[in-house]
Amino acid sequence: MDAPTCASVEANVHKVHAQIAQACAACGRTADSVQLLCVSKTKGEDLIKAAYDAGERHFGESYISEAVDKIQALKAQGFNDIVWHFIGPIQSNKTKHIAAHFDVVESVERRKILERLSAQRPDDLPPLKVMLQVNISDEEQKQGCEIEELPELLTLASSLPKLELIGLMGVARIDATAEELLAQFGTLKALQERYRGEFPGLAVLSMGMTHDLPQAIAAGSTEVRIGTAIFGERDYSKMHAQ
Ligand SMILES: *Cc1c(COP(=O)(O)O)cnc(C)c1O
């Protein structure tokens, strides 16, 4: 794939919206029932601005120091209405930066991280929106909490003062067949339905990436996290150690 340019990012944003609309139409949903999160990890400010100019306001990042640099640079240039989502693995020594710089964190999977994020959220900011990441892929190098841990984490997330519980996030297996994708995403949808009565905030279902967007939408996703289809393939070689 050629290196992405600002013009190609703009065209890609339109293509992804067309894919979302098509996937929604195929299962009788309206295109505005799915939020596009542009995953800009490893990508520079210029490409983020190109997606912004194409109308996007939700951006996802996975590496904290890279993300904070970009968030601060863009805020200094007046880009104050971007909603920043943290979607990467969270070590406890990084929670302070997530609490200070992000609007949404999607990848929370343990109690200690919830407690630290609430305690470290600055008082002048609104509560940090939180999603719990659930392991739906049955993989050994799993990320996300186990299904049995979910009730306890939901109870804690909804009780901490500086957090606002808004949904669930899941990543399907990279090598899953279309049928397995539907089953894995269906598991997350069923969990949302099971717990939404008790936790009415649980409105967002963040599932679906570049390669599995149609299956995620068919299974009920309300937010797709798309990197490659918008910004091209990622080159990790230029990144500093995090
Ligand atoms: C990188 C990443 C994405 C985007 O993946 P693409 O395949 O590039 O669309 C989505 N979700 C998470 C959790 C990621 O880390």
The ligand as an SDF file (V2000), in Angstrom:
LIG
                    3D

 15 15  0  0  0  0  0  0  0  0999 V2000
   -5.2830   -0.7880   16.2490 C   0  0  0  0  0  0  0  0  0  0  0  0
   -6.6330   -1.1140   16.7760 C   0  0  0  0  0  0  0  0  0  0  0  0
   -7.7780   -0.9780   15.9660 C   0  0  0  0  0  0  0  0  0  0  0  0
   -7.7310   -0.6080   14.4930 C   0  0  0  0  0  0  0  0  0  0  0  0
   -7.3980   -1.7320   13.7320 O   0  0  0  0  0  0  0  0  0  0  0  0
   -7.4380   -1.7310   12.1090 P   0  0  0  0  0  0  0  0  0  0  0  0
   -7.3780   -3.1690   11.7950 O   0  0  0  0  0  0  0  0  0  0  0  0
   -6.2450   -0.9680   11.6560 O   0  0  0  0  0  0  0  0  0  0  0  0
   -8.7110   -1.1080   11.7010 O   0  0  0  0  0  0  0  0  0  0  0  0
   -9.0030   -1.2310   16.5550 C   0  0  0  0  0  0  0  0  0  0  0  0
   -9.1210   -1.6070   17.8440 N   0  0  0  0  0  0  0  0  0  0  0  0
   -8.0540   -1.7480   18.6550 C   0  0  0  0  0  0  0  0  0  0  0  0
   -8.2500   -2.1610   20.0650 C   0  0  0  0  0  0  0  0  0  0  0  0
   -6.7840   -1.5140   18.1330 C   0  0  0  0  0  0  0  0  0  0  0  0
   -5.7200   -1.6680   18.9380 O   0  0  0  0  0  0  0  0  0  0  0  0
  1  2  1  0
  2  3  1  0
  2 14  2  0
  3  4  1  0
  3 10  2  0
  4  5  1  0
  5  6  1  0
  6  7  2  0
  6  8  1  0
  6  9  1  0
 10 11  1  0
 11 12  2  0
 12 13  1  0
 12 14  1  0
 14 15  1  0
M  END
$$$$
